[in-house]
Amino acid sequence: MIQSIRIALTDDEALFRKGLRSLLEEAEGLDVLWEAEDGQNLLDKLASADPLPEVLLLDLKMPRLTGIEAAKVIREKYPDIRIVVLSTYFSKAFIVNMIEIGAGAYLAKNTDPDEVIMTIREVQQKGFYYSGPVMEVIREHVMAPHAPKPKPVFEVEITTREQEILQLICEQYTTSEIADKLFISPRTVDGHRNNLLEKLGCRNTAGLVVFAIQKQLVNLPPVSF
């Protein structure tokens, strides 16, 4: 039996929150643990939660404590929780800010419910899922002339196999799919990913993708965006 993905919802709009919960609970393999009405309520519930949610759907503009502020705390105190932003604000500034904080996905509130469910599953499995528009924003930001340049990494040596895996991660393949493509075990893929995280100083897979694009360590064709 496949274990359900544990989910928590945070949104100050009760009608939207209740409707989203109803939709998610109808989907197979998703278990909504609880809801929070704002960022502070979210942190209060996380402090006593057992078990913790695996995926958190997070609004940004909320009273008391915004989703942005809450996300910063969560990244520090609960690094294993995957954050999926679900917001009315789908601007480049908000997207870049949340990706830099460590959000695994960024969706507009008018996203089709099936895409929301798919994104939750992808984020839980891979650690991130960036749609075409979001990937384009990331690429434009990190490659822009005014964007902060990454620190040079002179002593890092990436093996051929690590390069292959990094490329496939950035193409958003799952661990199992990468293993099948390279004829290696999923455990070996995870080992190489962990090595890449350590070598490149990234905290999670989402950060690894952004770093790889910024340093031009991968070649992603325009059609991917």
N, C-alpha and C positions, 0 to 999 in steps of 0.2 A: 504494500500500500504506500503510495506517494504521500509524503508529509506535506500538509498545507503550508503555504507561505503566511507567516504572521504579519499582519498589517495594522497600522494605526493611522488615523486621519486627524489632521489639524486644520480647521477653517472656522472663521468667526461667523460665517453665514450658515445658520442652522439648516435652512431648507436645502442648500446645496450639499452640505455635509451629510444629511440624512439620505438624500437622494443618491449620492455617491456610494454610501454604505450599502444601500439596498441593491444597487447594481453590482457591486463587488461580491456581495454575499451570494448572489445568484450564479457567480462564476465558479467553475470547478477548481478546487485546489487553493482557494483564497480564504483566509480566516481573519476577519476584522476583529481585533482584540478590544479596541475601545476608540473613543473620539476625544478630541480636546478642542476647546473653543478659542484658544489663543496660545501664543508662545509660552507664556508663564504657566498656564494650565497644562501644557504639554510637558514642560520640564518637571512639574510637580508629579504628574502621573508616571513619568519615566523613573523618577527617584524611588518609587515603590513598586514598579512593574516587575512581575515574575510570571511568565517569561517576558523578556523584552521583545518588541516588534523587530522583525527582520527588515521590513520596508516601511518607511514613513512617507505618507503623502502630505505635503506641506504647502500651505498658502503663505504668501509673503506679507501682504498688508493686513495687519491685525492689531487690535488694541493691546495695551499693557506691554507686550513684548512681540516684536515683529518676527516673521519667519526667518528673516536674515539674521537677526540677533540670536534666535533660538538655534539656528543651524550651526553657528559658530561654536556654541556651547556643546551641542551634540557631537560635532566632529572631535572635540577634545575629550569629552567624558564617555561617549558611546561610539567609538570609531567604527564598530562593526555594523551599525545601523545604516542601511542604504536610504538616501534621501531622494525622493522624487518631488520636484517642485510642480505644483499645479496652480497656476496663477493667471489672473486677468492681464497682468503686465508682461507682455511678450516683446520687450524691447531689448536691443543689443546690450545696453548697460546692465540691466537686471540679469540677463543670461550669463554674461561674462562674470559678473560678480558672484553669482551662485555656483558656477562651475569652478571658479577659483577657490571658493570655500570648500568645495568637495561634493556638490550635488551630483548624483548619478544620472539624473535625467531632468529635463525641463520641458513641461508641457503647458499649453494654453488651456484655460478652463473650458473652452468650446471644443476641445479635442474629442473625437469620436470615442465612445466608451470602450469599444473593442481595442483601440490603440492604447488606451490607458491600461487595460488589463494586460495587453501584450508587453507594454513597457515595464510594468511591475515584474512580470516573469523574467524578462531580459535582465533587468537590474539585479534581481535576486540571484540570478544564475551567473552573470558576468561581472557585476559590480557597477555597470553603467550601461546606458543606451541613449545615444544621441541621434535624434532624427536628422534628416538632411538639412533643414534650415538651421538647426542648432550647430551642427558640424560646420556649416558655412560661416556662422558667426564666430565660432572658435578660430577657424582658419584665418578669417579676416583680421581678427583681433591680434593673434600672436604673430602674424606676418606683417602687420601694419608698420609703417616707418616710425610712428610714435610709440609703439608698444615697447614695454621694457624688455630688454634683451636678456636671454638666459645667461647665467654665469657659464663661462667656458669650462668644459670638463676635459682636461688634457690627459688624465691618467686612467680614464675609464676605457676598458677594452670589452667590446661586445662581440661575443662569438657569432659565428655564422648561424648556428641554431637559434641563438637568442634573437638575432636580427629577423629570422624567419618568423619566430613566434611574435615578436613585437609588431611586425607588419600585419599579421593575421589578427592580433588583438585590436589594432587600430581599424581594421576592416570589420570589426565587431563580430567575429566568430566566437562561438562558445568554446570552453575548454575541450569538450568532447569533439567538436567539429575540428578544432586545431589538431587534436590527437589523431583523428582519422586522416586528415590531410597529410600529416607528417609521419604517419605510421609509428607513433610512439604512444605511451600510456598517458592518460589524463594526469596521473601523479607527476610524470616527468614534465608535462606542460606547466603544472603548478610550480614545480621546482624552478624551472627557468623564469617564470613570471616573478617569483619571489627574488631570484637573483637580480633581475632587472630593476625591481623596486629598490633593492638595496644599493645597487651600483649607481643608479641615477638619482637616488635620494628622493623618491616619490613615496607618498604615504598610502596611495591606493591606485587601483587600476585606472580610474578616471584621470587622476593626476599624471599617470604614465602616458596616457593618450595625448593629453595636452602638451606634455614635455616633448614627446616624440615629434609632434607636428611642429612645435616651436623650434626645435633643433634640426628639423628636416631630416630626421632619422628614418622616416618612412616615405613611401611614394604613394599617395592616394590620388587616383585619377579624378578629375572634376565631376565625372558622372556619379561618383560616390556621394557627392554632396547634393 
